[in-house]
Amino acid sequence: MNITQLIVYPVKSLKGINVTQSELHGHGLAWDRRWMLVDAQQRFVTQRQLPELATIAVELTDQALVLSHPKVDPIAIPLEDPQGNLRLVKVWNDHCKALPESDDVSRWLVAALGEQAQGISLVRFATEFTRSVEEDFLAGGEAHTYFSDGYPFLITTTGSLDALNQALVANGQSPVPMNRFRPNIVVDCDDAWAEDQWATLAGEGGYELTLRKPCQRCKITTVDQHTGTIPAQAEPLKTLLSLNTQPHLKGAHFGQNATLTTGQGGTIRVGDEVVSTHRET
């Protein structure tokens, strides 16, 4: 098996960046989910509330995070940490320390997305703060992440997407691209749902990821990641539910959440050969 795609999402719920390689960290791929949008109550804002966030493109240069949108000129945000007071922001039930970006970004968001973006601001994860991953699935270990939903890595496979799309087409629905699931690492694997049996995934660069927990999917999978719109049918979520790939769990699942067990500071590359070990049954 080989890695066929690597995607970094510098700003939670905005477009991702396809990269050919990335540095591996305990908190995820380099720059992944380092920024996040929050409302006036400092609670995270995602495509669940604003599907149009999918229309904001992201670029990383040597000096800046650059946001762009068809309606406005791009805005560059320096990579060096901003000056300002730390604030507490909330991701699900976690309170995290963050640095606010300038009000210019908030005004830019309103210009791009309209009045629905009023009161939204951009914050940056304060790296002196540690946000721990839930302990329930770490087998006594520990891990941390930035502004991801809960885990530093999300792994999916081409075989599972193929199986899902076959089911969609059989039901008269349109197939969906992998970006509906916003993975970090895509593995080229012929076997559908094979990742649900993997315990670890080791790469030729000397790194190893441990697969911890199936990823439960939400309405973001129904958002067209190109247009920021939601088609009338609740797909692929409805079909995923019917496939019931995790019969012992409630909800729809696609992909596996993972943590880094070996290879801190190493490099993961598209094309890397990877080898899995399987869970004990």
Helices and strands as residue ranges (DSSP letters): E 2-8, E 17-19, E 21-25, E 28-29, E 35-38, E 44-45, G 51-55, E 57-60, E 64-69, E 72-78, E 87-91, E 94-100, H 103-113, G 115-117, E 121-125, E 131-132, G 135-137, E 144-145, E 153-157, H 158-170, G 178-181, E 185-188, G 194-197, E 198-203, E 208-216, G 219-222, H 237-243, E 253-262, E 267-269, E 274-278
